[in-house]
Amino acid sequence: MGTTVHQIYEEMTRIAPPELAEGWDNVGLLVDCGGTVNKVLVALDITPEVVDEAAAKGCELIVSHHPVIFSPLKKLSPVDVPFQLVQKGISAICMHTNLDAAEGGVNEMLAGIFGMNEMQVFAEGCGRVGTIEPISVAELAKKAQTELAKRCNLPLDGSEPVQVKYADAGKIVRRLAVISGAGGSMFEDAIAQGADCLLTGEANHHHACDAKRLGLSLIAAGHYATEFPVTAAVAEKLKKAFPELEVQVSCENRDPYTYL
């Protein structure tokens, strides 16, 4: 008897306990086609390209960070990704804000990239804050660009670099806060933790203005770039738990934006 979707889901609940998810979120086994699993594809997003990739590789299951079903479904058609999954007999497990907050999850992975020490939880369990080797904001932004590019589906020749922007409040960064994805609105939480800088995926114009005015530098390194690296960590955890499975990280899951 092979490994079942539900056995893998149980392991994912240990990796990212569902009780850590925000109340507005939709996490779990969102598409259950049943059957046994021999191959798993791990992705950030389940897009039509990722579904086709999973089918071409013979994967019966996709494990993703972003939910493939988020808003209530009122109808289904062939253009809808859940429809495509069922049509191809591929199940989907989606672990979102619970994986953000989990031990060893998205934000701890992100903190590790920047060598964070004395790590603490903040922003309702989602973010991480701690000390790093002193560095200027500009140097930290460049490091984010370099280190995140190594962990994303980007050309190795640097022809499509991670797009990073920053607001420099003018002081060396010794205490860093990180929140992957769309964390710019949490800059006040970072200030309350004594951070010199908040590194996140997305932050709007007003977040940058207000953070800088209040003495907090802000680095926005992209939603995709700050979260995709967790796919490798999830894949490794599943390989360890299920040595009989073939677990791959998606090659077709890319930043939806094209940058000029």
PEHU-V821430 format. One record per residue. N is the residue number from 0. RES is the residue in one small letter. SS is DSSP state (helix for helix, strand for strand, loop for the rest). PSI is psi in degrees with one decimal (* if undefined). Layout:
n: <N:N>
res: <RES:RES>
ss: <SS:SS>
psi: <PSI:PSI>
//
This chain:
n: <0:1:2:3:4:5:6:7:8:9:10:11:12:13:14:15:16:17:18:19:20:21:22:23:24:25:26:27:28:29:30:31:32:33:34:35:36:37:38:39:40:41:42:43:44:45:46:47:48:49:50:51:52:53:54:55:56:57:58:59:60:61:62:63:64:65:66:67:68:69:70:71:72:73:74:75:76:77:78:79:80:81:82:83:84:85:86:87:88:89:90:91:92:93:94:95:96:97:98:99:100:101:102:103:104:105:106:107:108:109:110:111:112:113:114:115:116:117:118:119:120:121:122:123:124:125:126:127:128:129:130:131:132:133:134:135:136:137:138:139:140:141:142:143:144:145:146:147:148:149:150:151:152:153:154:155:156:157:158:159:160:161:162:163:164:165:166:167:168:169:170:171:172:173:174:175:176:177:178:179:180:181:182:183:184:185:186:187:188:189:190:191:192:193:194:195:196:197:198:199:200:201:202:203:204:205:206:207:208:209:210:211:212:213:214:215:216:217:218:219:220:221:222:223:224:225:226:227:228:229:230:231:232:233:234:235:236:237:238:239:240:241:242:243:244:245:246:247:248:249:250:251:252:253:254:255:256:257:258:259>
res: <m:g:t:t:v:h:q:i:y:e:e:m:t:r:i:a:p:p:e:l:a:e:g:w:d:n:v:g:l:l:v:d:c:g:g:t:v:n:k:v:l:v:a:l:d:i:t:p:e:v:v:d:e:a:a:a:k:g:c:e:l:i:v:s:h:h:p:v:i:f:s:p:l:k:k:l:s:p:v:d:v:p:f:q:l:v:q:k:g:i:s:a:i:c:m:h:t:n:l:d:a:a:e:g:g:v:n:e:m:l:a:g:i:f:g:m:n:e:m:q:v:f:a:e:g:c:g:r:v:g:t:i:e:p:i:s:v:a:e:l:a:k:k:a:q:t:e:l:a:k:r:c:n:l:p:l:d:g:s:e:p:v:q:v:k:y:a:d:a:g:k:i:v:r:r:l:a:v:i:s:g:a:g:g:s:m:f:e:d:a:i:a:q:g:a:d:c:l:l:t:g:e:a:n:h:h:h:a:c:d:a:k:r:l:g:l:s:l:i:a:a:g:h:y:a:t:e:f:p:v:t:a:a:v:a:e:k:l:k:k:a:f:p:e:l:e:v:q:v:s:c:e:n:r:d:p:y:t:y:l>
ss: <loop:loop:strand:strand:helix:helix:helix:helix:helix:helix:helix:helix:helix:helix:helix:loop:loop:helix:helix:helix:loop:loop:loop:loop:loop:loop:loop:strand:strand:strand:strand:loop:loop:loop:loop:strand:strand:loop:strand:strand:strand:strand:strand:loop:loop:loop:loop:helix:helix:helix:helix:helix:helix:helix:helix:helix:loop:loop:loop:loop:strand:strand:strand:strand:loop:loop:loop:loop:loop:loop:loop:loop:loop:loop:loop:loop:loop:loop:loop:loop:helix:helix:helix:helix:helix:helix:helix:helix:loop:loop:strand:strand:strand:strand:loop:loop:helix:helix:helix:helix:helix:loop:loop:loop:loop:helix:helix:helix:helix:helix:helix:helix:helix:loop:loop:loop:strand:strand:strand:strand:strand:strand:loop:loop:loop:loop:strand:strand:strand:strand:strand:strand:strand:strand:strand:loop:helix:helix:helix:helix:helix:helix:helix:helix:helix:helix:helix:helix:helix:helix:loop:loop:loop:loop:loop:loop:loop:loop:loop:loop:loop:loop:loop:loop:strand:strand:strand:loop:loop:loop:loop:loop:strand:strand:strand:strand:strand:strand:strand:loop:loop:loop:loop:helix:helix:helix:helix:helix:helix:helix:helix:helix:loop:loop:loop:loop:strand:strand:strand:strand:loop:loop:loop:loop:helix:helix:helix:helix:helix:helix:helix:helix:helix:loop:loop:loop:strand:strand:strand:strand:loop:loop:helix:helix:helix:helix:helix:helix:loop:helix:helix:helix:helix:helix:helix:helix:helix:helix:helix:helix:helix:loop:loop:loop:loop:strand:strand:strand:strand:loop:loop:loop:loop:loop:loop:loop:loop:loop:loop:loop>
psi: <130.4:-178.7:135.5:160.9:-41.5:-33.2:-41.2:-38.0:-41.9:-40.0:-40.2:-30.1:-23.0:-36.8:-42.7:84.0:126.6:-26.4:-13.2:-11.4:148.2:153.5:-27.4:-7.4:168.4:100.1:160.6:-160.4:92.5:-24.1:116.3:102.8:1.8:-165.8:-179.5:160.6:130.9:-30.3:138.9:138.1:130.1:132.0:165.8:-46.3:146.6:99.5:168.4:-36.7:-37.7:-38.0:-46.0:-39.7:-46.1:-44.0:-43.1:-31.5:-0.5:26.6:130.9:-7.4:139.4:130.1:121.3:165.5:-52.2:136.5:133.8:-19.9:118.8:-63.8:153.0:134.7:126.9:-17.7:164.0:139.9:171.4:-17.5:-10.4:133.5:-41.2:-38.9:-45.7:-38.8:-49.7:-41.7:-35.8:1.6:32.4:124.5:164.1:124.5:126.4:121.0:108.3:-100.5:-22.5:-33.5:-29.7:-44.3:-16.7:153.3:126.8:9.8:-156.1:-49.4:-30.6:-35.6:-44.8:-43.1:-38.4:-34.1:-33.0:15.6:38.1:134.0:162.6:46.8:134.5:155.6:141.6:-179.8:56.0:35.1:-10.2:-48.8:170.7:144.7:142.9:-173.5:148.7:168.6:133.8:134.9:147.8:159.8:-42.8:-42.0:-37.3:-39.9:-41.2:-40.4:-41.3:-44.4:-44.8:-49.8:-38.4:-34.4:-34.7:-23.3:8.5:165.5:78.7:153.0:136.8:-15.1:1.0:12.5:-18.7:76.0:158.8:132.2:116.2:136.3:154.6:152.2:118.1:114.8:-1.1:19.9:155.1:142.4:116.4:-28.0:117.6:139.2:138.7:136.3:114.4:163.7:-138.7:73.6:8.1:-31.1:-12.0:22.1:-32.0:-32.8:-40.1:-40.6:-41.8:-23.7:5.2:20.8:147.8:-23.8:143.8:122.9:122.8:-174.6:-52.8:140.3:136.0:178.6:-44.6:-33.8:-45.1:-44.4:-47.9:-42.2:-46.9:-40.8:-33.7:5.8:11.5:123.7:154.7:129.8:125.3:111.5:9.1:136.6:-51.9:-48.8:-33.7:-10.8:-31.3:-36.6:-21.6:-20.3:-39.0:-38.8:-42.6:-43.5:-42.7:-39.8:-40.5:-37.8:-39.3:-39.6:-31.2:78.1:-23.0:-14.5:149.3:114.7:124.2:152.2:137.1:138.0:-16.3:-7.4:107.7:165.0:127.4:-18.1:146.9:129.3:142.1:*>
//
